[in-house]
Amino acid sequence: MKVRVKATTYSSYEAMIKSTIEPYFRKKGYTLQGLEARHIQQFYSEKLRTVKPNSVIHYHAVIHQALKYAIKTVLVTQNVAMKVDRFADLFVILFLQLL
């Protein structure tokens, strides 16, 4: 992934993983092999209470790419991030903000 993006983008992704994504899943006790779509959806739902929807979209992109790489390296058999509807909660929140 580092080769495919600019250094600043890579640094941003790395910071996102180290400061937000990894600590969340580690605290919950989720392993890479045990990760389910509902765990990711729960992460998005919880984060939507504290960050802007655009941040959750970035989290999704990073998680999706990481799991895509995990498939390529045979660490997991499927990308469970593909089963998550990242927009379901976003649309509700954006709609409620308009009211």
N, C-alpha and C positions, 0 to 999 in steps of 0.2 A: 504494500500500500504506500509506503514511503516514496517509492519511485514514481508512482502515478500522480502524486499531488505535490503542490508547492511546499516548501519547508515550513512556512507559516501555517498553512492549512494542516499539515501533519502535526505540528506542535499543538494546535488548537484541539484536534481530535484526541491526541494523547492526554492533554490536560482534562478534557471532558471525561475520558475513561478513568483516569486516576483520581479525579476529585469528586465525581458524581456517580458514574455508572458502576464501576467496580466495587466501591464501598457499599453501595445499595444492595447489590446482589450477594456480596460476601456476608453482610449483616443478616440478610434473610436466610443464609445457608444454602443458596442455590448453587449447584455445580453446573459446569458447562454441559455435561452429559444429561443432567436432570432438568435442564431448563425447559420450560413449557411456555406456550404462547400466553397463557393466562398470567404468568409471572411478569412477562414483558408488558402486557396490558396494564397490570397493576402498577408497575413502575411508571408508565406514562400517566395514568390517572392520578397517582400521588404527586408527580412532578408538576402536573397542570395546576395544582393548588398553589405552587410557589414560584413557577417560572412562566414566561410567555410561551404561547403555543409554538412559536417558531423554534424555540429551544428544544421542545419535545420532538419536532420534526428533525432537528439535527441529531438528537439522541438516537432516533430511529435509524437514520442513515448510517451512523457509526455502528450501531448494534447489528444492523443488517449486513454491512460489509464485513464485520468481524466474524459473523456466523458463516458467511459465504466463504471466507478464508478457512474457517474451521472445517467446512465440508471438503474443501480442496486438499487439506492436509490430513483428512480422515480422522479428525477429532470428534466429529458428530456426523450423523447420517442425514440430517435435514436442517433446513434453516427455519426455525420456528418463528422468526420475526416476520416471515412471509404470511403467516396465519393471523397476524395481529392487524386489526383495523385501527391504524394510528389516527385516523381522522374522526372516528366516532365521537370521542369526547371533545375533540377540538371544535367540531361543528356546534355541539351543544354549548360550549363555553362562549364561542364567538357570537352565537345567536343571542345568548343571555346578556352579553355585553351591549348588544344593540337595543335592548328593551329599556 
